[in-house]
Amino acid sequence: MAHTTVIRDGSQYEDKNELVTTKDGNATLKTRGIPLSRKICYAVGGMPYQMTANAKGFFLQIFLLDVVQMGAFYASLILFLGRAWDAITDPLVGYMVTKSGRTRIGKLIPWIVFSMPLGVLAYVMMWFTPQESMSPSSSFFWFFFWSCLFDAFMTCYHVPYSSLNMFLGGDQKDRDSATGYRMGMEVFATLAGATIQGQIVGVYHAKSAQDCSQLNYSEASLRNVSSPLIQNFSSPLTDTLQNTRRAYVLAALVLGGIYFLCCVVLFLGVKEQLAPLSTLDRIRMPYLAGMKMVVGHTPYLKLVFGFLFASLAFQMAQGNFALFCTHAAGLGAYFQHLVLILLTAATLSIPLWQTLLLRLGKKTTLYIGLCMYAPALVIIASIQSNLPVFIIMSIISGSSLSALYLLPWSMLPDVVDDFKVKNPTSTDLEPMFYSCYVFFNKFGGGISVGISTLALHFAGYKPGACRQNPAVITALRVLFAPVPVVLLLIGLVLFYFYPINEERRCQIQQELQKAEKVDGFQVMEAV
C-alpha cells in the first residue's frame, strides 16, 4: 500500500488513498476513509452558523420589539429584507467561490478564514443599541445595516464550509458519517448558543415579566399614554430594559469568541481532498449557465422545495415561540428553559436518526421524523400555562427538529453525485449546489418571519406593552400552529416525489466509479 498521485486534466494532485492489488493481479485504487479527527474538526466548523442563526431565530424578533422597542412594521422590514438579502448573497457567493482559484491552503478554506473576523465584529454590533432612545428611522437603518453585513460575512463562511463536505475524502458512506458528526455538533451548537444567550438575557426577560405582573395598569391609563416607549421609561421597567440591552451585547461577545475558536479548529484540522470527477479548480462556464444546470436538475429541485416548506414550518414556529410563550401561553418567564429543553432533545436525537437512516433509508427516516412535529404544535397551541405539557411537547418538537437538521443535508450529496453521473463534463459546481440549497431555505425563512411580524403589526401589537389585545393573541396562535402544519404537509408531499431511494443511491455510486475510469483517472504509485 502507498500514497498515490492523481492526474486529472493535466494537473497533478496528492491523494491520500491506498493502492491495492486485486485477485487477478490488477492494481486498483481503494478509497481511504475519513479519519475521525477530521470528521470532528469539520463538525466543529459548523457550530458558528447554527449558534448565531438560532440566536437570531429565537431572540431577534423579541429583541427588536420589546428591548429596542421598535415598531412592529419596521421590525418586520428588518426581518424580511435582512433574510432576503441573506438569501440573495448565497448563490452569488457560491459562484464567486467556484470561480476562485486554489491556494496553498485550498480553495474553500481561505473564504472561511478571512471572513471570520469581519463576521464576529458585525454580529456583536447587530445586538448593540447605540443610544437609549433613537428615532424610528435611525433605529431601523442601524440594525438593518449590521444585520445585512453580518449575513453577508456569514454567507462567505457557510457556503464554502457546507461545500467542504464533498472534499473531505472517503466515499459516500464516509460523507454520510461526516454529515452525522456535523449535524450532531450543529444541533449541540444550537443548544449551546440558546443556553448561553438564554441564560444571559433570559433572567432579564423573566424580570420584565415579573415587573409586568406586579404593575396593575388600568385600561384608562393605557389609553392616555401616546407612546409605548415613554410608558416604558416612566415605569419600573426602565432599569431592567437597560440591563437587558447590555446582556444582549455580552451574549454576542461570548458567541463571537466561540465563533473564532471554531474557525481555528476547522483550519487546523481539515485539509481539502479531491472528490470524484472534481478538480477544485475554477469553473469555466458563465454564472447563468451554471445556475441553469443546477436548478434544472429534477432530484435537486424536489429536494430543495421539500426542504424549503419543511424548514418554513419550523422557522415560523421558532420565530414566534418567545412571543407565544410570553403573551399567549403565560409562560414568558420559562421560555428560555423550554428552548433549552427543545434543543437538548434535538441534540440527543441525532444518533437515533443516524441509526434509523442506515437501517430504513434516508427518505423513510425523514418521514418518521417530520410527522412527529405537527401533533406537538397543535397541542402546544391548544393549551395555556401548562408547563409539564409544554415540556413534553418541546421534547417531541426537538427530536423532530434534529431529523430536519440531519436528513436533507445527508440527502444533498446524493443529488450532487447524481448530477455528476448525468453531467460528467460539468465539474466543480458543488458550491453552487450548496449555496442555492441555503438560498431557498433562507429566503423562505425571511418570508415566514417577515409575514409573522407584519401580521402582528396589523393585529395591533404594542412593543414593550405588558398586555396585548385579543387579536394579537389569536394571531400568535394561528402563526404558531395552523400555518406551520400546512407548510409541513406541503413539504411532506414534495419529499414523497423525491426520486433517489436507497436502490438508486447504490446505483449512483456504481455509475460514479465507472465514470471516473472513463474520465481518464490515472493512478501512479508515489516514489
Residue pairs with C-beta under 8 A, 6 or more apart in sequence:
1 18
1 19
1 20
2 18
2 19
2 525
2 526
3 14
3 15
3 16
3 17
3 526
4 15
4 17
4 18
4 19
4 29
4 523
4 524
4 525
4 526
5 12
5 13
5 14
5 15
5 523
5 524
5 526
6 12
6 13
6 14
6 15
6 274
6 521
6 522
6 523
7 522
7 524
8 274
8 279
8 519
8 520
8 521
8 522
9 279
9 281
11 279
11 281
13 274
13 279
15 273
15 274
16 32
16 169
16 273
17 29
17 30
17 31
17 32
18 29
18 30
18 31
18 32
19 27
19 28
19 29
19 30
19 523
19 525
20 27
20 28
20 29
20 30
21 27
21 28
22 28
27 523
27 525
29 521
29 523
31 169
31 170
31 171
31 174
32 169
32 170
33 169
33 170
33 171
33 174
34 168
34 169
34 170
34 174
34 175
34 177
34 178
37 269
38 168
38 169
38 178
38 269
38 270
38 271
39 168
39 177
39 178
39 181
40 181
40 185
40 269
41 265
41 266
41 268
41 269
41 270
42 164
42 165
42 168
42 178
42 181
42 182
42 266
42 269
42 270
43 178
43 181
43 182
43 184
43 185
43 186
44 185
44 262
44 265
44 266
44 269
45 112
45 161
45 164
45 262
45 263
45 265
45 266
45 270
46 161
46 162
46 182
46 185
46 186
46 189
47 185
47 186
47 188
47 189
47 192
47 258
47 262
48 116
48 119
48 154
48 157
48 189
48 258
48 259
48 262
48 263
49 154
49 157
49 158
49 161
49 186
50 186
50 187
50 189
50 190
50 193
51 189
51 190
51 192
51 193
51 255
51 258
51 259
52 123
52 150
52 154
52 193
52 255
52 259
53 154
54 189
54 190
54 193
54 194
54 318
54 343
55 193
55 194
55 197
55 251
55 255
57 315
57 318
57 319
57 445
57 449
58 194
58 197
58 198
58 318
58 319
58 321
58 322
58 339
59 197
59 201
59 248
59 322
60 79
61 75
61 79
61 319
61 320
61 322
61 323
61 449
61 452
61 453
62 205
62 322
62 323
62 326
63 127
63 248
64 70
64 74
64 75
64 78
64 79
64 143
65 72
65 75
65 323
65 453
65 461
65 463
65 464
66 208
66 463
66 464
67 129
67 241
67 244
67 245
67 248
68 129
68 139
68 143
68 245
69 228
69 229
69 232
69 241
69 463
69 464
70 78
70 136
70 139
70 140
70 143
70 463
71 136
71 457
71 463
72 453
72 454
72 456
72 457
72 461
72 463
73 454
73 457
74 136
74 139
74 140
75 453
75 463
76 450
76 451
76 452
76 453
76 454
76 456
76 457
77 140
77 144
77 450
78 140
78 143
78 144
78 147
79 319
79 446
79 449
79 450
79 453
80 446
80 447
80 449
80 450
80 451
80 453
80 454
81 144
81 148
81 446
81 450
82 144
82 147
82 148
82 151
82 446
83 151
83 442
83 443
83 445
83 446
83 447
83 449
83 450
84 443
84 446
85 148
85 151
85 152
86 148
86 151
86 152
86 154
86 155
86 442
86 446
87 438
87 439
87 440
87 442
87 443
87 446
88 439
88 443
89 151
89 152
89 155
90 155
90 159
90 435
90 436
90 438
90 439
90 442
91 291
91 432
91 435
91 436
91 439
93 111
93 155
93 156
93 159
93 435
94 159
94 163
94 431
94 432
94 434
94 435
94 436
95 287
95 290
95 291
95 431
95 432
95 435
97 107
97 108
97 111
97 159
97 160
97 163
97 431
97 435
98 282
98 283
98 290
98 428
98 429
98 430
98 431
98 432
99 282
99 283
100 107
100 110
100 111
100 282
101 107
101 281
101 282
102 280
102 281
103 110
105 113
105 267
106 271
106 272
106 280
107 160
107 272
107 280
107 281
108 160
108 161
108 163
108 164
108 167
108 272
108 280
108 431
109 160
109 164
109 266
109 267
109 270
109 272
111 156
111 157
111 159
111 160
112 156
112 157
112 160
112 161
112 263
112 266
112 267
113 263
113 267
115 153
115 154
115 156
115 157
116 153
116 157
116 259
116 260
116 263
117 260
118 149
118 153
119 150
119 153
119 154
119 156
119 157
119 259
120 256
120 259
120 260
121 256
122 146
122 149
122 150
122 153
123 150
123 154
123 252
123 255
123 256
123 259
124 249
124 252
124 253
124 256
125 146
125 149
125 150
126 143
126 146
126 147
126 150
126 252
127 248
127 249
127 251
127 252
128 146
128 248
128 249
128 252
129 245
130 142
132 242
133 229
134 142
155 435
155 438
157 263
158 438
159 431
159 434
159 435
159 438
160 431
161 266
162 409
162 434
162 437
162 438
163 430
163 431
163 433
163 434
163 435
164 270
164 272
165 175
165 178
165 179
165 182
165 413
166 175
166 275
166 278
166 413
166 416
166 430
167 272
167 273
167 274
167 275
167 278
167 280
167 430
168 174
168 175
168 178
168 270
168 273
169 273
170 178
171 509
172 413
172 414
172 417
172 505
172 509
175 413
176 357
176 410
176 413
179 406
179 409
179 410
179 413
180 350
180 354
180 357
180 406
180 410
182 409
183 350
183 402
183 405
183 406
183 409
183 410
184 347
184 350
184 351
184 354
186 405
187 343
187 346
187 347
187 350
187 401
187 402
187 405
188 347
190 343
190 346
190 347
191 340
191 343
191 344
191 346
191 347
192 258
193 255
194 336
194 339
194 340
194 343
195 340
195 343
196 251
196 254
196 255
197 251
197 255
198 336
198 337
198 339
198 340
199 336
200 247
200 248
200 250
200 251
200 254
201 244
201 247
201 248
201 251
201 336
202 335
202 336
202 337
203 247
204 240
204 243
204 244
204 247
205 244
205 326
205 332
205 333
205 335
205 336
206 332
206 333
206 336
207 240
207 243
208 237
208 240
208 241
208 244
209 326
209 332
209 333
210 333
211 235
211 236
211 237
211 240
212 237
212 466
212 467
213 466
215 235
215 236
215 466
217 466
217 467
222 231
222 465
222 467
225 231
228 462
228 463
228 464
228 465
229 463
229 464
231 464
231 465
232 238
232 241
232 464
233 241
237 464
272 280
274 280
275 430
276 417
276 420
276 512
276 513
276 515
276 516
277 420
277 424
277 427
277 512
277 515
277 516
277 519
278 427
278 428
278 430
279 427
279 428
280 428
281 428
282 428
283 290
283 427
283 428
283 429
285 293
285 426
290 426
290 429
290 432
291 432
291 436
293 419
293 423
293 426
293 429
294 300
294 419
294 429
294 432
294 433
294 436
295 301
295 436
297 415
297 418
297 419
297 422
298 499
299 415
299 418
299 498
299 499
299 500
300 415
300 419
300 433
302 494
302 495
302 497
302 498
302 499
303 408
303 411
303 412
303 415
303 495
303 498
304 436
304 437
304 440
305 440
305 491
305 494
306 408
306 491
306 492
306 494
306 495
306 498
307 408
307 437
307 440
307 441
307 491
308 440
308 441
308 444
308 491
309 444
309 487
309 488
309 490
309 491
309 494
310 370
310 404
310 408
310 487
310 488
310 491
310 492
310 495
311 404
311 441
311 444
311 445
311 491
312 444
312 445
312 447
312 448
312 484
312 487
312 491
313 373
313 484
313 485
313 487
313 488
313 491
314 373
314 401
314 404
314 484
315 444
315 445
315 448
315 449
316 448
316 449
316 452
316 479
316 480
316 483
316 484
316 487
317 377
317 397
317 480
317 481
317 484
319 448
319 449
319 452
320 452
320 476
320 479
320 480
321 335
321 338
321 339
321 480
322 335
323 456
323 476
324 381
324 476
324 477
324 479
324 480
325 331
325 332
325 334
325 335
325 338
326 332
326 335
327 468
327 472
327 473
327 476
328 384
328 473
328 476
328 477
328 480
329 380
329 383
329 384
329 385
329 390
330 384
330 385
331 338
331 385
331 387
331 390
334 387
334 390
338 390
338 391
338 394
341 391
341 394
341 395
341 398
342 394
342 395
342 397
342 398
342 401
343 398
343 401
344 398
345 394
345 395
345 396
345 397
345 398
345 399
345 402
346 398
346 399
346 401
346 402
346 405
347 402
349 398
349 399
349 402
349 403
350 402
350 405
350 406
352 399
353 365
353 369
353 402
353 403
353 406
353 407
354 406
356 364
356 365
356 368
357 365
357 406
357 407
357 410
360 368
361 501
361 502
362 407
362 410
362 411
362 414
362 502
362 505
363 411
363 495
363 498
363 500
363 501
363 502
365 403
365 407
366 403
366 407
366 408
366 411
366 495
367 492
367 495
368 403
369 399
369 400
369 402
369 403
369 404
369 407
370 400
370 403
370 404
370 488
370 491
370 492
370 495
371 492
372 396
372 397
372 399
372 400
372 403
373 396
373 397
373 400
373 401
373 484
373 488
374 484
374 485
374 488
374 489
375 396
376 393
376 394
376 396
376 397
376 400
377 393
377 397
377 480
377 481
377 484
377 485
378 481
378 485
379 389
379 393
380 389
380 390
380 393
380 394
380 397
380 480
380 481
381 477
381 480
381 481
381 482
382 481
383 389
383 390
411 498
411 500
412 433
412 434
412 437
414 500
414 505
414 508
415 433
415 500
416 430
416 433
417 508
417 509
417 512
418 500
418 504
418 508
419 426
419 429
419 433
420 427
420 512
420 515
421 508
421 511
421 512
421 515
424 515
424 518
424 519
452 479
455 475
455 479
456 472
456 475
456 476
459 469
459 471
459 472
459 474
459 475
460 468
460 469
460 471
460 472
461 468
461 472
462 468
462 469
500 508
